[in-house]
Amino acid sequence: MIPVTILTGFLGSGKTTLLKRILNEKHGMKIAVIENEFGEENIDNEILVQDTSEQIIQMSNGCICCTIRGDLSRVLNDLAAKKQAGEVDFDRVVIETTGLANPGPVAQTFFMDDQIASEFLLDAIITLVDAKHANHQLDQHEVVQRQVGFADRLFITKADLVDERHVGDLRHRLLHMNPKAAIKVVNFGEADIKEIFDLRGFNLNSKLEIDPDFLSEDEHAHSHAHAHDEHGHTQGDHDHEHANCDHDHGHCDHEGHDHGHHHHAHHDDKIKSFVYRSDRPFDPNKLEDFLGGILQIYGEHLLRYKGVLYMKGVDRKVVFQGVHQMMGSDLAAKWQPAEKKTNKMVFIGIELPRDLITDGLDACLA
C-alpha cells in the first residue's frame, strides 16, 4: 500500500514553499507529488519549466512531479500502473490541493474507488494556516474552515509576521474547530519530514489524540456550577465531585467556549467540534443504529469523527472513524487490567446538532 498525504491550505499559506523543500531536499525518499494545476500557486511556475502537455518530471532527489489534468482517480491509477511497469519509482504520494479546494472529496476518493483503495492508503491531511491572514480568511471563507476541520495536523506559517499573543489566539481558535489535530508553528516550510509523513491520521488504531488543553478547558467548564453556553443553556447540571465528567451521562461537550483565564476574541465559526466521553459501556446494537441514523441525516455536515469505544460484552477497544457518511470500525487492543475503560469520541462538523447527538449517545449506553 502506497501512503498518501493530502496537503491543503488557503492561497498564500505556504504550500509551495513546503513542496519545494520536499522536491529538492536530500531526504532519500522517492515521493510522487500530484499538483492540482487549477490553483494560483502552481509549483511548476516556481521550480519546473514545462510545456502544457501532461508529463511526469523527475527531480534531482529522486522525487517525481506531475500536474492533474482531469480526474484524480485516473491520475492515481496511471501512476500505479507506471510504477508496476517499472516506468517510474516512488514510495509515497503527496497531493497538493488548490488553495480554494475543499479537501473532503479528495479524501473520499480513497474510500469510494475500490481500485485506488487496494493500491493507496490515505495517511493524513495536513493543513497550512497563514498566521497573519488566518482570522480574516476563516471569517470570510467556509472552505478555509473546512480545510482546518479535515486536518490531522495543522502547520501555522508566517508566525514571524505577528506577535505571540496573536499566534496564541489563533491556536485557541483552531483548537476549538479541531481538537484532534496537532498544531505546530513552522517557518519557511521547515517542518521535519517526520512531522509530515506516516502520521497515520486515517488509521484505525486505538489511539485517539485529542489536544489535552481542549479537554482541560472542558473539565474547567464543568467545575463551574452554572457555566452558560452561547445559547443561554446552563451546562452546570453536573456534580462538582466529577469535574472531569458526569458518570451517569458522561458527555463532556464543548463548542468553542473559553473558560480559561485569557481573553480570546469570540469567533462564531460554522465548523466546530465537541468531545463525548462516558465511563459506561455502549450497547453495541443501539450504538450502531444511532450512528447509522446520524450519518444518514447529518453525514454531509460531519467532516471528521473518531472514537475509541468501550462496548458491553467486548474485551477489546473498538475504534471507529470516518469522513462524511463513510465510517469504518475495527477491534483494537485488549483493555488492560489497570486501564480505565471509557468512551472517548470527537466530532468535527458544520453546525452539528450537539445536544441531539450527545443525548442520543447517552441513550445508547448499556
BAMI-571691 format. One record per atom (N, C-alpha, C): residue in one letter; x, y, z. Coordinates in steps of 0.02 Angstrom, whole numbers, padded with zeros to 5 digits, always signed. Atoms other than C-alpha are relative to their C-alpha. Layout:
AXYZ ...
END
This chain:
M+00042-00060+00000 M+00000+00000+00000 M+00044+00063+00000 I-00041-00062+00006 I+00071+00169-00051 I-00033+00054+00042 P+00031-00052-00042 P+00042+00302+00083 P-00008+00067-00037 V+00015-00064+00033 V-00037+00466+00027 V-00011+00054+00052 T+00009-00059-00043 T-00028+00637+00110 T-00035+00053-00041 I+00034-00056+00033 I-00151+00774+00062 I+00023+00064+00033 L-00025-00063-00025 L-00078+00948+00079 L-00049+00055-00021 T+00050-00051+00016 T-00205+01088+00091 T+00014+00064+00039 G-00010-00065-00031 G-00217+01269+00145 G-00019+00054-00050 F+00026-00053+00044 F-00283+01433+00077 F+00057+00031-00040 L-00049-00034+00043 L-00196+01537-00056 L+00050+00039+00043 G-00051-00038-00036 G-00031+01605+00010 G+00019-00029+00067 S-00015+00028-00067 S-00021+01488+00160 S+00069-00033+00004 G-00068+00027-00001 G+00148+01418+00107 G+00007-00071-00026 K-00005+00069+00025 K+00109+01253+00020 K+00057-00008-00050 T-00052+00004+00051 T+00226+01291-00124 T+00069-00002+00032 T-00064-00001-00035 T+00370+01330-00005 T+00015-00069+00030 L-00009+00066-00030 L+00343+01165+00085 L+00013-00053-00054 L-00009+00048+00054 L+00328+01069-00078 L+00069+00006-00032 K-00067-00011+00029 K+00489+01147-00146 K+00051-00037+00043 R-00045+00035-00045 R+00577+01078+00007 R-00004-00075-00012 I+00009+00072+00009 I+00502+00905-00017 I+00032-00023-00066 L-00023+00020+00066 L+00550+00904-00201 L+00075+00011-00010 N-00071-00015+00010 N+00728+00966-00176 N+00045-00026+00055 E-00042+00019-00056 E+00787+00909-00005 E+00027-00071-00008 K-00031+00068+00002 K+00903+00759+00013 K-00028-00041+00059 H+00030+00039-00054 H+00786+00652+00117 H+00000-00075-00015 G-00006+00071+00017 G+00813+00489+00024 G-00066-00034-00016 M+00066+00030+00014 M+00626+00464-00006 M-00016+00011-00074 K+00025-00007+00069 K+00550+00434-00177 K-00074+00019+00004 I+00067-00026-00010 I+00395+00542-00175 I-00029+00024-00066 A+00036-00027+00058 A+00268+00572-00313 A-00044+00056+00024 V+00041-00057-00019 V+00192+00744-00299 V-00051+00012-00056 I+00054-00015+00048 I+00024+00767-00385 I-00023+00071+00016 E+00014-00070-00013 E-00007+00951-00404 E-00061+00022-00040 N+00062-00021+00032 N-00177+01024-00440 N+00012+00066-00036 E-00021-00057+00040 E-00148+01144-00582 E-00049+00059+00001 F+00048-00054+00002 F-00303+01249-00550 F+00013+00055+00051 G-00015-00050-00051 G-00226+01342-00403 G+00039+00058-00029 E-00040-00057+00022 E-00143+01511-00416 E+00073-00010+00017 E-00069+00009-00023 E+00013+01442-00334 E+00031-00061-00033 N-00026+00059+00033 N+00069+01319-00466 N+00073-00011+00016 I-00069+00013-00018 I+00227+01236-00410 I+00044+00001-00063 D-00042+00001+00060 D+00284+01218-00591 D+00021+00070-00021 N-00022-00069+00014 N+00288+01408-00605 N+00063+00016+00038 E-00055-00015-00044 E+00412+01408-00464 E+00063-00041-00016 I-00060+00043+00004 I+00526+01260-00493 I+00003-00044-00062 L+00001+00043+00059 L+00475+01172-00652 L-00014+00043-00062 V+00016-00032+00063 V+00479+01231-00830 V-00023-00055-00047 Q+00025+00055+00042 Q+00369+01125-00940 Q-00052+00028-00048 D+00052-00022+00046 D+00253+01139-01087 D-00068-00023+00026 T+00067+00013-00026 T+00066+01112-01074 T-00020-00074-00005 S+00020+00071+00004 S+00065+00926-01117 S+00013-00034+00067 E-00006+00034-00065 E+00041+00811-00970 E+00063-00043+00001 Q-00059+00041-00005 Q+00202+00734-00911 Q+00022-00005+00072 I-00028+00008-00067 I+00297+00674-00760 I+00072+00025-00001 I-00067-00029-00004 I+00452+00771-00710 I+00039-00037+00054 Q-00043+00033-00050 Q+00594+00680-00623 Q+00043+00053+00033 M-00040-00050-00036 M+00676+00784-00487 M+00068-00029+00017 S-00069+00021-00013 S+00859+00779-00439 S+00007-00045+00061 N-00006+00040-00061 N+00825+00699-00270 N-00041-00065-00004 G+00036+00063+00007 G+00726+00552-00341 G-00076+00007+00002 C+00073-00011-00001 C+00553+00630-00320 C-00024+00010-00072 I+00030-00015+00065 I+00434+00646-00466 I-00059+00048+00011 C+00054-00049-00007 C+00305+00781-00500 C-00044-00003-00062 C+00045-00004+00057 C+00150+00782-00609 C-00058+00046+00016 T+00058-00044-00011 T+00005+00900-00633 T-00063-00037-00018 I+00064+00033+00013 I-00176+00846-00629 I-00033+00033-00061 R+00044-00026+00053 R-00272+00865-00790 R-00058-00049-00002 G+00057+00046-00002 G-00439+00787-00754 G-00007-00033+00068 D+00022+00035-00060 D-00492+00658-00629 D+00058-00027+00042 L-00052+00024-00046 L-00385+00619-00476 L+00006-00077-00002 S-00001+00073+00002 S-00434+00435-00483 S+00040-00025-00059 R-00037+00021+00061 R-00367+00420-00660 R+00075+00011+00009 V-00071-00016-00009 V-00203+00506-00615 V+00032-00052+00047 L-00027+00049-00048 L-00178+00389-00465 L+00007-00069-00033 N-00003+00065+00033 N-00219+00234-00567 N+00056-00002-00052 D-00055-00004+00049 D-00099+00292-00705 D+00067-00006+00034 L-00064+00002-00037 L+00040+00319-00578 L+00014-00071+00024 A-00008+00069-00025 A+00010+00146-00501 A+00020-00047-00057 A-00016+00042+00058 A+00015+00066-00674 A+00072+00012-00023 K-00069-00016+00021 K+00177+00157-00719 K+00050-00028+00050 K-00045+00028-00051 K+00254+00102-00554 K+00007-00076-00010 Q-00002+00073+00010 Q+00206-00080-00586 Q+00039-00019-00062 A-00036+00014+00063 A+00277-00069-00761 A+00074+00019+00004 G-00070-00019-00009 G+00441-00003-00691 G+00018+00065-00035 E-00015-00064+00035 E+00424+00164-00784 E+00017+00056+00048 V-00016-00049-00051 V+00426+00268-00626 V+00008-00036+00067 D-00012+00031-00065 D+00481+00233-00448 D-00018+00051+00054 F+00016-00044-00057 F+00402+00309-00293 F-00026-00043+00057 D+00021+00037-00060 D+00363+00255-00115 D-00061+00030+00032 R+00057-00034-00030 R+00231+00382-00067 R-00023+00056-00045 V+00030-00052+00042 V+00118+00516-00140 V-00019+00060+00043 V+00026-00062-00030 V+00086+00697-00092 V-00046+00033-00051 I+00047-00035+00044 I-00068+00779-00166 I-00008+00071+00026 E+00011-00070-00019 E-00069+00969-00161 E-00067+00022-00030 T+00064-00025+00026 T-00246+01037-00174 T+00008+00074-00014 T+00000-00071+00010 T-00280+01209-00242 T-00024+00035+00063 G+00017-00037-00061 G-00297+01342-00107 G-00074+00012+00009 L+00072-00013-00005 L-00482+01360-00147 L-00039-00065+00007 A+00034+00065+00001 A-00520+01174-00133 A-00018-00024+00070 N+00022+00036-00059 N-00617+01080-00001 N+00034-00069-00004 P-00035+00064+00005 P-00508+00927+00040 P-00045-00062+00008 G+00045+00057-00012 G-00662+00818+00078 G-00005-00047-00059 P+00007+00045+00057 P-00691+00750-00098 P+00066-00036-00018 V-00065+00032+00013 V-00504+00716-00118 V+00009-00059+00047 A-00006+00055-00049 A-00505+00613+00043 A-00048-00057-00016 Q+00050+00052+00014 Q-00664+00522-00010 Q+00021-00046-00057 T-00024+00041+00056 T-00578+00461-00169 T+00030-00065+00024 F-00037+00058-00024 F-00478+00340-00062 F-00046-00051+00034 F+00049+00047-00029 F-00636+00260+00009 F-00050-00025-00052 M+00054+00015+00047 M-00752+00261-00141 M+00024-00043-00059 D-00026+00035+00059 D-00639+00190-00277 D+00037-00063+00023 D-00030+00062-00025 D-00600+00006-00244 D+00071-00011-00027 Q-00066+00009+00030 Q-00453+00004-00364 Q+00052+00042+00039 I-00047-00045-00036 I-00372+00152-00275 I+00008-00024+00072 A-00004+00024-00069 A-00415+00083-00103 A+00045-00061+00007 S-00043+00059-00003 S-00320-00076-00147 S+00074+00017-00010 E-00069-00019+00015 E-00162+00018-00200 E+00027+00052+00048 F-00022-00059-00038 F-00157+00175-00094 F-00033+00002+00069 L+00025-00007-00068 L-00178+00212+00091 L+00003+00073+00019 L-00001-00071-00020 L-00231+00386+00146 L+00031+00005+00069 D-00037-00006-00064 D-00107+00432+00283 D-00026+00058+00041 A+00020-00059-00039 A-00156+00609+00334 A-00016+00059-00045 I+00011-00065+00031 I-00222+00778+00285 I+00037+00052+00042 I-00038-00053-00033 I-00103+00920+00327 I-00024+00067-00027 T+00025-00065+00020 T-00171+01097+00326 T+00048+00055+00024 L-00042-00058-00016 L-00062+01253+00319 L-00045+00061+00012 V+00040-00058-00019 V-00132+01409+00403 V+00046+00061+00005 D-00040-00061+00002 D-00062+01583+00369 D-00016+00042+00062 A+00013-00034-00064 A-00042+01665+00542 A-00026+00071-00009 K+00017-00071+00007 K-00058+01843+00477 K-00072+00010-00026 H+00065-00010+00032 H-00216+01820+00373 H-00054-00050+00020 A+00046+00056-00014 A-00298+01667+00452 A-00068+00023+00027 N+00065-00019-00030 N-00431+01754+00557 N-00047+00029-00052 H+00042-00029+00053 H-00494+01855+00410 H-00023-00054-00049 Q+00018+00053+00047 Q-00489+01703+00295 Q-00052-00047+00030 L+00049+00044-00033 L-00582+01595+00422 L-00068+00033+00004 D+00064-00036-00003 D-00714+01730+00440 D-00034+00004-00068 Q+00028-00014+00066 Q-00736+01754+00253 Q-00015-00063-00041 H+00004+00057+00046 H-00716+01581+00176 H-00013-00065+00038 E+00015+00064-00033 E-00802+01423+00235 E+00048-00055-00021 V-00047+00052+00023 V-00679+01321+00130 V+00062-00002+00045 V-00058-00001-00045 V-00539+01378+00248 V-00018-00036+00065 Q+00023+00037-00059 Q-00641+01316+00396 Q-00001-00075-00014 R+00002+00071+00017 R-00665+01150+00306 R+00071-00029-00002 Q-00070+00023+00003 Q-00477+01137+00273 Q+00026-00013+00071 V-00021+00010-00070 V-00450+01157+00461 V-00035-00060+00031 G+00039+00054-00029 G-00589+01037+00508 G+00021-00070-00022 F-00021+00065+00026 F-00523+00896+00398 F+00070-00020+00022 A-00072+00011-00010 A-00343+00911+00458 A+00015-00052+00054 D-00030+00042-00052 D-00243+00779+00552 D+00057+00038+00033 R-00053-00042-00028 R-00104+00907+00576 R-00006+00070-00029 L+00004-00070+00021 L-00105+01097+00568 L+00068+00032+00007 F-00062-00039-00003 F+00050+01198+00525 F-00018+00074-00005 I+00009-00073+00003 I+00041+01383+00568 I+00063+00029-00032 T-00056-00030+00036 T+00152+01476+00443 T-00001+00076+00009 K-00007-00074+00000 K+00213+01657+00435 K-00012+00030+00070 A+00009-00024-00069 A+00208+01672+00625 A+00048+00057+00017 D-00048-00054-00012 D+00358+01788+00615 D-00029+00069-00017 L+00031-00064+00020 L+00241+01922+00544 L-00049+00026+00052 V+00048-00021-00052 V+00132+01930+00701 V+00031-00012+00069 D-00028+00010-00067 D+00159+01935+00890 D-00024-00066+00030 E+00015+00064-00032 E+00150+01787+01009 E-00072-00006+00022 R+00070+00000-00023 R-00020+01836+01078 R-00047-00018-00058 H+00041+00014+00059 H-00092+01833+00903 H+00003-00074-00018 V-00008+00072+00015 V-00022+01658+00873 V-00038-00041+00052 G+00035+00035-00054 G-00091+01602+01042 G-00076+00001-00011 D+00072-00006+00012 D-00265+01667+01000 D-00021-00042-00061 L+00015+00040+00060 L-00259+01585+00828 L+00000-00075+00018 R-00004+00070-00021 R-00205+01419+00906 R-00064-00020+00038 H+00060+00013-00039 H-00352+01431+01026 H-00061-00008-00045 R+00056+00005+00046 R-00474+01461+00884 R+00002-00065-00040 L-00007+00062+00039 L-00406+01315+00781 L-00015-00061+00043 L+00010+00055-00047 L-00411+01203+00934 L-00074-00016+00009 H+00071+00012-00011 H-00598+01227+00955 H-00035-00023-00064 M+00027+00027+00062 M-00628+01190+00773 M+00021-00073-00010 N-00026+00067+00011 N-00520+01034+00776 N+00049-00019+00055 P-00045+00017-00056 P-00451+00967+00941 P+00042-00063-00011 K-00039+00062+00010 K-00382+00806+00865 K+00061+00011-00045 A-00058-00013+00042 A-00255+00891+00751 A+00055+00033+00041 A-00057-00032-00033 A-00083+00928+00821 A+00014+00066-00036 I-00013-00066+00029 I-00040+01112+00794 I+00073+00018+00011 K-00071-00017-00005 K+00138+01167+00757 K+00014+00062-00041 V-00022-00059+00038 V+00216+01332+00705 V+00061-00020-00041 V-00058+00015+00043 V+00334+01312+00556 V+00019+00064-00038 N-00024-00058+00036 N+00442+01443+00471 N+00029-00021-00067 F-00028+00009+00067 F+00476+01445+00283 F+00001-00074-00021 G+00006+00070+00021 G+00419+01266+00258 G+00048-00048+00034 E-00050+00042-00033 E+00547+01199+00381 E-00031-00048+00050 A+00029+00052-00042 A+00440+01060+00450 A+00042-00062-00009 D-00036+00063+00003 D+00530+00900+00493 D-00040-00049-00043 I+00034+00049+00042 I+00490+00766+00364 I-00040-00050+00043 K+00035+00047-00044 K+00440+00654+00511 K-00066+00028+00024 E+00063-00031-00021 E+00302+00779+00551 E-00049+00006-00058 I+00041-00005+00060 I+00233+00767+00375 I-00025-00069-00021 F+00016+00067+00025 F+00235+00581+00337 F-00011-00050+00056 D+00014+00055-00047 D+00172+00423+00424 D-00031+00024+00065 L+00037-00025-00058 L+00056+00517+00540 L-00057-00048+00019 R+00053+00050-00011 R-00074+00377+00523 R-00066+00031+00025 G+00060-00035-00021 G-00215+00500+00540 G-00064-00037-00018 F+00059+00037+00021 F-00336+00385+00448 F+00004-00073+00020 N-00004+00069-00023 N-00276+00225+00529 N-00052-00014+00053 L+00043+00021-00054 L-00398+00131+00634 L+00044-00032+00054 N-00038+00028-00055 N-00292+00112+00788 N-00030+00027+00065 S+00035-00015-00062 S-00334+00129+00971 S+00019+00067+00031 K-00018-00065-00027 K-00252+00298+00995 K-00045+00054-00028 L+00038-00058+00022 L-00365+00448+00989 L+00032+00060+00034 E-00033-00058-00028 E-00264+00605+01013 E-00048+00059-00001 I+00039-00062-00004 I-00369+00749+01075 I+00043+00048+00040 D-00045-00047-00034 D-00272+00904+01124 D-00017+00006+00073 P+00016+00000-00071 P-00257+00896+01314 P-00023+00069+00026 D+00023-00066-00021 D-00282+01085+01328 D-00075+00006-00011 F+00071-00002+00015 F-00452+01063+01248 F-00040-00035+00055 L+00035+00038-00051 L-00501+00931+01375 L+00005+00033+00068 S-00007-00031-00067 S-00432+01026+01525 S-00046+00061+00004 E+00048-00056+00001 E-00532+01179+01472 E-00071-00027+00008 D+00064+00033-00005 D-00679+01063+01451 D-00017-00016+00073 E+00010+00018-00070 E-00657+00999+01627 E-00010+00062+00044 H+00006-00063-00036 H-00635+01175+01691 H-00072+00026-00004 A+00068-00023+00009 A-00805+01216+01618 A-00048-00036+00046 H+00046+00039-00040 H-00886+01076+01715 H+00010+00010+00075 S-00010-00013-00071 S-00812+01132+01880 S-00039+00062+00022 H+00044-00056-00017 H-00924+01287+01871 H-00071-00025+00003 A+00068+00026-00007 A-01099+01255+01932 A-00045+00023-00056 H+00046-00025+00051 H-01181+01365+01802 H+00037+00037-00054 A-00033-00031+00058 A-01073+01396+01651 A-00050+00002-00056 H+00050-00006+00053 H-01190+01463+01519 H+00033-00004-00068 D-00029+00000+00067 D-01159+01424+01338 D-00031+00058-00039 E+00019-00059+00038 E-01190+01546+01197 E-00075+00004-00013 H+00072+00000+00011 H-01372+01494+01182 H-00037+00014+00065 G+00033-00013-00064 G-01404+01532+01366 G-00018-00063+00038 H+00016+00061-00037 H-01421+01350+01415 H+00050-00009+00056 T-00046+00013-00055 T-01348+01300+01581 T+00034-00066-00012 Q-00038+00062+00009 Q-01209+01173+01566 Q+00018-00030+00067 G-00028+00019-00064 G-01184+01155+01751 G-00043-00047+00041 D+00040+00047-00038 D-01304+01017+01799 D+00042-00059+00023 H-00043+00056-00017 H-01153+00906+01831 H+00023+00006+00072 D-00023+00005-00068 D-01094+00850+02000 D+00070+00031+00008 H-00066-00030-00012 H-00949+00954+02070 H+00054-00051+00012 E-00050+00050-00017 E-00864+00796+02128 E+00035-00025-00063 H-00027+00028+00062 H-00839+00743+01947 H+00011+00055-00050 A-00014-00056+00045 A-00766+00896+01867 A+00022-00027-00068 N-00023+00026+00065 N-00693+00783+01733 N-00057-00026-00042 C+00057+00024+00038 C-00859+00706+01684 C-00054-00025+00047 D+00055+00028-00038 D-01029+00659+01747 D-00003-00074-00016 H-00008+00072+00013 H-01027+00471+01769 H-00064-00033-00023 D+00061+00031+00025 D-01209+00439+01733 D-00008+00013-00074 H+00009-00015+00071 H-01219+00530+01570 H+00067+00007-00035 G-00069+00002+00022 G-01037+00570+01546 G+00015+00037-00063 H-00022-00033+00061 H-01042+00686+01398 H+00032+00067+00018 C-00035-00063-00006 C-00912+00822+01403 C-00005+00033-00067 D+00005-00030+00066 D-00967+00932+01262 D+00030+00070+00001 H-00036-00063+00004 H-00884+01088+01201 H-00012+00030-00068 E+00012-00031+00065 E-00920+01212+01067 E+00032+00068-00003 G-00036-00062+00010 G-00788+01344+01066 G-00007+00049+00056 H+00005-00047-00055 H-00821+01420+01237 H+00068+00006+00034 D-00063-00010-00034 D-00674+01494+01328 D-00012+00006+00074 H+00005-00004-00073 H-00667+01456+01514 H+00069+00007+00030 G-00068-00009-00025 G-00481+01489+01528 G+00007+00070+00029 H-00011-00063-00032 H-00400+01642+01602 H+00022+00054-00048 H-00021-00050+00049 H-00354+01729+01440 H-00061+00025-00036 H+00055-00026+00040 H-00466+01841+01341 H+00012-00019-00072 H-00005+00016+00070 H-00496+01773+01168 H-00059+00030-00037 A+00055-00026+00040 A-00597+01855+01032 A-00048-00058-00015 H+00048+00053+00013 H-00758+01758+01005 H-00013-00004-00076 H+00013+00011+00071 H-00773+01685+00831 H-00055-00052-00005 D+00054+00048+00006 D-00937+01603+00788 D+00011-00040-00064 D-00015+00040+00059 D-00861+01479+00666 D-00055-00051-00013 K+00049+00050+00018 K-00980+01368+00571 K+00025-00070+00018 I-00029+00065-00014 I-00861+01223+00594 I+00024-00001+00072 K-00017+00006-00070 K-00847+01169+00774 K+00010-00074+00016 S-00010+00069-00021 S-00802+01014+00870 S-00028-00009+00070 F+00014+00015-00070 F-00857+00928+01027 F+00024-00071+00015 V-00025+00065-00023 V-00793+00782+01128 V-00053-00031+00044 Y+00048+00038-00041 Y-00905+00649+01204 Y+00040-00051+00040 R-00033+00052-00041 R-00845+00542+01350 R-00050-00030+00048 S+00040+00033-00051 S-00926+00416+01464 S+00038-00060+00026 D-00032+00059-00030 D-00865+00282+01584 D-00045-00061-00003 R+00045+00058+00006 R-01017+00173+01550 R+00007-00030-00070 P-00008+00031+00066 P-01011+00045+01409 P-00060+00015-00046 F+00054-00006+00049 F-01113+00062+01250 F-00032-00068-00012 D+00035+00059+00027 D-01245-00063+01196 D+00016+00000-00075 P-00023-00002+00070 P-01170-00113+01026 P-00056+00009-00051 N+00054-00005+00050 N-01336-00133+00934 N-00031+00069-00001 K+00029-00067-00004 K-01409+00030+00997 K+00046+00051-00033 L-00048-00049+00026 L-01250+00124+00952 L+00004-00004-00076 E-00004+00008+00073 E-01241+00051+00777 E-00060+00032-00034 D+00061-00029+00029 D-01422+00100+00742 D+00002+00076+00004 F+00000-00072-00009 F-01398+00275+00812 F+00051+00034-00046 L-00052-00031+00042 L-01235+00313+00721 L-00020-00005-00074 G+00023+00008+00069 G-01309+00244+00559 G-00050+00055-00018 G+00050-00052+00012 G-01455+00365+00575 G+00032+00069-00004 I-00034-00065-00001 I-01342+00513+00617 I+00039+00011-00065 L-00039-00007+00062 L-01230+00479+00467 L-00046+00011-00060 Q+00046-00008+00056 Q-01379+00465+00352 Q-00027+00072-00003 I+00032-00066-00001 I-01454+00630+00408 I+00051+00057-00002 Y-00047-00056-00008 Y-01302+00735+00453 Y+00068-00014-00032 G-00065+00021+00028 G-01165+00647+00353 G+00037+00056-00037 E-00032-00054+00038 E-01133+00796+00239 E+00028+00054+00047 H-00022-00051-00048 H-01113+00907+00393 H+00058-00025+00042 L-00055+00028-00039 L-00991+00788+00477 L+00063-00003-00042 L-00062+00002+00038 L-00815+00819+00417 L+00043-00059+00022 R-00039+00055-00026 R-00714+00703+00528 R-00029-00020+00068 Y+00021+00024-00066 Y-00759+00596+00677 Y+00041-00062+00015 K-00044+00055-00020 K-00660+00470+00776 K-00014-00017+00072 G+00012+00019-00070 G-00678+00371+00935 G+00033-00065+00019 V-00021+00063-00031 V-00612+00237+01050 V-00057-00019+00047 L+00063+00016-00033 L-00761+00143+01120 L+00006-00060+00048 Y+00006+00053-00051 Y-00799+00036+01273 Y-00068-00032-00011 M+00062+00034+00018 M-00929-00091+01217 M-00016-00055+00051 K+00023+00053-00046 K-01030-00204+01331 K+00014-00068-00033 G-00011+00068+00024 G-00976-00385+01313 G+00059-00008-00048 V-00058+00004+00046 V-00820-00344+01210 V+00063+00016+00041 D-00059-00010-00042 D-00650-00364+01292 D+00054+00043-00033 R-00048-00043+00036 R-00562-00257+01161 R-00029+00070-00010 K+00022-00067+00019 K-00568-00073+01121 K-00029-00005-00071 V+00027-00005+00068 V-00675-00035+00969 V+00017+00071-00024 V-00016-00066+00027 V-00610+00107+00860 V-00041+00013-00062 F+00037-00018+00060 F-00709+00200+00730 F+00022+00069-00023 Q-00012-00067+00024 Q-00681+00349+00619 Q-00030+00006-00070 G+00027-00008+00067 G-00746+00425+00460 G+00004+00070-00026 V+00005-00063+00037 V-00767+00563+00334 V-00071+00001-00029 H+00070-00003+00024 H-00946+00619+00296 H-00037-00065+00017 Q+00039+00060-00016 Q-01053+00462+00278 Q+00041-00064+00001 M-00040+00061+00005 M-00908+00342+00259 M+00037-00014+00066 M-00027+00016-00066 M-00868+00261+00426 M+00031-00070-00002 G-00030+00066-00008 G-00751+00118+00468 G+00008-00013+00074 S-00012+00017-00070 S-00735+00024+00632 S+00037-00066+00004 D-00042+00059-00006 D-00622-00111+00698 D+00012-00015+00073 L-00021+00019-00068 L-00572-00208+00852 L+00074+00017+00008 A-00070-00018-00013 A-00410-00143+00929 A+00026-00041+00059 A-00032+00037-00055 A-00304-00193+01079 A-00049-00017+00056 K+00041+00018-00059 K-00375-00278+01233 K+00006+00055+00052 W-00003-00045-00057 W-00419-00169+01380 W+00047-00033+00052 Q-00047+00025-00050 Q-00277-00189+01504 Q-00032+00002+00069 P+00031+00003-00066 P-00322-00237+01684 P+00003+00067+00038 A-00008-00063-00037 A-00255-00072+01752 A-00031+00060-00036 E+00024-00055+00041 E-00333+00031+01614 E-00073+00016+00016 K+00069-00020-00013 K-00489+00132+01645 K-00040-00005-00066 K+00041+00008+00061 K-00623+00080+01520 K-00044+00062-00007 T+00038-00062+00011 T-00700+00234+01444 T-00013+00010-00074 N+00014-00020+00069 N-00780+00301+01286 N+00027+00070-00011 K-00024-00066+00017 K-00696+00447+01201 K-00011+00010-00075 M+00016-00012+00070 M-00762+00519+01038 M+00006+00074-00015 V-00002-00070+00021 V-00732+00680+00941 V-00037+00006-00066 F+00038-00014+00061 F-00849+00752+00810 F+00018+00070-00024 I-00017-00064+00030 I-00798+00893+00692 I-00047+00011-00059 G+00048-00009+00055 G-00929+00968+00579 G-00029+00070-00004 I+00031-00065+00015 I-01035+01110+00513 I-00067+00004+00037 E+00062-00012-00038 E-01167+01170+00637 E-00034-00065+00019 L+00027+00065-00021 L-01192+00996+00708 L-00049+00009+00058 P+00047-00003-00057 P-01341+00967+00825 P+00031-00035+00060 R-00040+00030-00054 R-01228+00938+00975 R-00044-00034+00053 D+00042+00028-00053 D-01366+00911+01104 D-00035-00064-00023 L+00035+00059+00027 L-01459+00789+00992 L+00048-00060-00002 I-00049+00055+00005 I-01300+00686+00964 I+00020-00025+00069 T-00022+00023-00067 T-01244+00684+01146 T-00057-00035+00036 D+00058+00033-00032 D-01420+00642+01208 D-00011-00069-00031 G+00008+00064+00035 G-01431+00505+01076 G+00052-00051+00022 L-00053+00045-00022 L-01263+00433+01128 L-00013-00023+00072 D+00018+00019-00069 D-01318+00437+01311 D-00051-00057+00000 A+00053+00051+00004 A-01470+00334+01261 A+00026-00067-00024 C-00030+00063+00023 C-01354+00203+01185 C+00042-00034+00052 L-00040+00031-00053 L-01262+00170+01348 L-00037-00059+00030 A+00031+00061-00027 A-01294-00001+01422 A-00026+00013+00071 
END
